[in-house]
């Protein structure tokens, strides 16, 4: 799936490697921090406890265009006013990372893991409770770090008919503000692009507390305490921005005041005197006055940036569509609807096209049974072209047209976002949802689509897993044979084996390819009505490799198999495959040839089964266990020649051959795992 392309000027060296910034997600509980982290996180995240105590943080590497960031989701924090133990630990890591200053060296719990202080703070605000979030924002500004604000839950704010002027709010905060709906992935791409821009200017332009300055009467009473914070010895020992240290000493009697008493008792006496003077000059104690003033300034900022109204409200149909495709719970309904539409095309539309085109070609070529070498070769070439037509006409063209249309409308990007966490269990990202859906029709265009959305390790794993999906040809055999001899429950069980096998093989591949790829930000473009030209151009781009890559190998494979049959190698093939057919699978010896010829095209296997057994009534020569075993093996073993050709181009010879070995091995194991319990059950039932 191709994400919308955003062209941005390169403003400096890419932020990668040693230049990679650390971005900390901070905010109150329940504002959507976890949703933002989960949407951006890689397939593997790092969990640690801060200094071995308190709640754990999560960390991962994330790709943002050509740049990378180390994304850290810190535990929730309500306020720096009256620090509790957990909030104090979070504040320490925001200030110092794992390099604690002199005042903290005596503490029992010291940093246990490498954790650099963040370069950028990604502050998550709840649009439905903005005033409360703005109070915390003012406290975080005192850290003097670059900041970006995510104005989350905008959908709920709109539903309450509350309009927030994002530009006005950003001007008042002195930092970028990006509206988001994190649980639907909306706005996250813009959010992380703004974060990278903030990281580039972090050294020169930091958000300061002056963006929302304290009231003049408060500032006048803080002058004596600020002088203590500016003392060179105190500043060096605390390694804390002056504005933050001043406020902490002024309004809190806990961590910072206690450390000042322990290390600078004389300065602590001055602090007590300055507080007493301020308490006497103000209508209420200094700590309460600071807190009330912060609350008042947050309320003013909130009132200036918000008003009731409908500006910026989405059309109703867009809200319904987002609920259908992106909602955390209902989004799976939309995904299942897309899945059902794909299956309809695979089993209904493609079946009709196959009957009207390829089936007639096969019927036309069937009476032609040449006996001369030249005729045999000519028929093999014709069968190769028929095999290509059988891929392109009924399955590839309609399915690719459908999925490209869904992609151009923006629906497939939403499906990818919803299934992203599920694919993480396989070590992949949700972007592979499109190739996996295409694999239900035909593995060949699915592999071609994989090249467009993956690279490196992800491409290899996705390509290997796609070959285990039951393409339309395999599904046709399951429905035709399984439906007749195993019943509906048996067919259902055969189809349910596919996701189980993909999941198990995915875990196996995670061990073979242990490296994890960085997190990715799923683009959620606006809905759009695609043009016919765009759909046709993208369909051709996804399909053009089929003729140049698949056709030669398909014809070559057809010639090789035709020559084997022409020279009477059937008996030798059956003999060589005896360990597989008779010993391991418990099948008749004559089924060796259908197994081998299945690599040309799966449908040929069914026809050759009838020819090898001399009847179309399989129940007379095969029992239920043998039919089930053969169908399971045929479903998972060796991708067809066309698929192997795409694997060669996509992954190279080594991984393509590994895919063959993997599919044969898995097919043998799964077939045996089905056969032996069924035989035991049949034996006990006698």
Secondary structure, DSSP 8 states (H G I E B T S, - for coil): -----------SS---GGG-EEEEEEE-TTSSHHHHHHHH--SS-EEEEGGGSSSEEEEEEEEETTEEEEEEE------STT--HHHHHHHHHHHHTT---GGGTT-SS---S-----SEEEEEEEGGGHHHHHHHHHHHHTT--EEEEEEE-HHHHHHTTEEE-HHHHHHHHTSEEEE-BGGGTBTHHHHHHHHHHHHHTTTT----GGGG---HHHHHHTHHHHHHHH-HHHHHHH---HHHHHHHHHH-SSHHHHHHHHH-HHHHHHHHHHHHHHHHHSSS-HHHHHHHHHHHHHHHHHHHHEEES-TT---HHHHHHHHHHHSTTTHHHHHHHHHHHHHHIIIIIHHHHHHHTHHHHHHHHHT----SHHHHHHHHHHHHHHHHHHHIIIIIIHHHHHHHHHHHHTHHHHHHHHTHHHHHTTT--GGGHHHHHHHTT-HHHHHHHHHHH--HHHHHHHHHHHTTS--HHHHHHIIIIIHHHTHHHHHHHHHHHHHHHHHHHHHHHHHHT-----EE-----------HHHHHHHHHHHHTHIIIIIHHHHHHHHHHHHHHHHTTTHHHHHHHTHIIIIIIS---TTHHHHHHHTTT-HHHHHHHHHHHHT-S-GGGTS-HHHHHHHHHHHHHSS--HHHHHHHHHHH-HHHHHHHHHHHHHHHHHHHHHHHHHHHHHHHHH-
